[in-house]
Amino acid sequence: MRVLGVDPGLIATGYGVVEEGPGGLRPLARGTVRPPRGAPLPERLAEIHRRLSEIVAEYQPDVVAVEEVYLARNTSSAMLTAQVLGVVKLVAEGRKLRSYAPREVKKWICGSGSAPKEQMIHMMEHLLSAKELGSDHAADALAVAVCALFDQRP
């Protein structure tokens, strides 16, 4: 099974494609989409849509998994991020869509919903047998993809 994980953000949207096969988990792609900062909102959303659509076309994931928007700190920022979430859902058309709260991702990966970022990165490097997972956004997206793979197991 192949999953595209997405960490949505208007400034930086992380993505990671992970495949599970007989040899275990294998990262196929990871990176960060960074739309031009000063560009109008529709242009920024279009850039995120374009890049994620290219990734879906290239890797043909069975599932698209996304980290849910966290609302506690800044409502206006969360509303903008929610628009990116809408773009992700559009890109996922025709595929299974899963979403996970940030604390849920940490619990799946580290066993604790309050695990620090460093522990998350260390566990992801271990699970994927990979070093240097890219930006924090890409590492988070890979973690979301792994959650979806774990969640699919019987």
N, C-alpha and C positions, 0 to 999 in steps of 0.2 A: 504494500500500500504506500502511496505517495501523498504527502501533505504539504501544502503551502501555508506557513504560519505568517501572520502579519501583526506588527506592533504599530497601530495607526497613530499618525501625528501629522499636523499640517506643516511643521518645519522639517521633520524627519520621520519618514515611515520606514520601519525596518521590515525586511522580508527574509524568510528562510524556507528552503525546500528540503524536506527530509523524507527518506524512503526507508521502509522496514522490509527486510527480506531475510532469507535464511542465514545470512552472515550478521544480522543485527541491524542497528540503526546506521544510516549513511547520509551525511549531509551532501546535497547535490548543488545547492546554490545558497548564497546569502549576500545581503547588502543593505544599503539604505538609499531610499529615494529622497532627494533634497530639492524640492521645487525652488525656483528663484524667490528669495525672501520678499522683495518689493513688488512682486507680481500681484495682480488682482486675484481674489479668491477663486473665481472660476478657472483661471489659467493654472493655478496651483493644483486644484483638484483634477483638472484635465491631465496634468503631468503625472500625477500619482496613478490615475486610471490607465494612462498609456503604458507606463512602466510595468505595473502589475499585470495588465493584459498581455504584454510581451512575455512575462514570466510564466503566466498560465499557458499561453500558446506553446512555449518552448518545453515546459516540464510536464504538462498535462496532469496536474494533481487530481487525485480522487476526492480530496477534501480540502476546503479552505478553512483555516482556523484563525480566529482573530481575538486579540485581547480586548476585553470590554473597556469602555470609557470610564475613567475614575472621576467622579464628580466632586469629591470632598473639598478640594482646595480652591479652584478657580472656575466658577460656573461659565464665564464667557469663553475661556479656553476649552472647557469640556464641550461646549456647544460646537465650536469649530472642529474639534477632534471627532465629534459625532458625525459631522459631514463627511469626514474621511472614512469613517465606518460605513456610511452609506455607499461610498465609492467601492469599498472592499466587497460589500454585499452585491453590488452590481457586477463586479468582476467574477464573483463566485457563481453567477447564474448557471444553472444546470449541474452544479456540483453540490455535494453535501457541505453544509456550512455549520461550523461549531464556534461557540464563543466561550471564553473563560475569563473570569475575574482575575485581576493580578494576584490576589492572595491564593486563589485556587491553583494558578500556575506554580507558584512557589511551593505549595503543598504537594502537588504532583511530582515536582522535580526534587525538592529537598526534604520533604516530609514535614515541613513547617510553613504555615502561611506568612510567617514574619521573618523568613530567612533573609539575610542581607544580600545585597547585589553580588558581592565577592563570592559568597557560597554558591549562589545560582550559577555564576560563570564557571566556577570550578566543577560543579556537578555536570554542567552541559559539556564542558571539555572532556570529562570522563565518559559520559554517556555516548558522545559522538566520536570519541577517540580523535579529537581535533584540538589543536591549539589556535589561539588568535581567531576568535569567532567573529571578528569585525567590530563594528560599533556596538554600544550598549543596545541600540534599537535592533540591530541584526541578531544579537544574542537573545534578546527577549522574543523575537519572532521565531527563532529556532526552538526556544523553550515552549512556545505556544504550539508549534507543530508537533513536538514530542508529546505534549499533553494529549493532543488529539489522537496520536498513535497509541498511547497507553490506554486512552478512553475507549478505543475500538476493540481492544483485546477482550476475549470472552472471559 
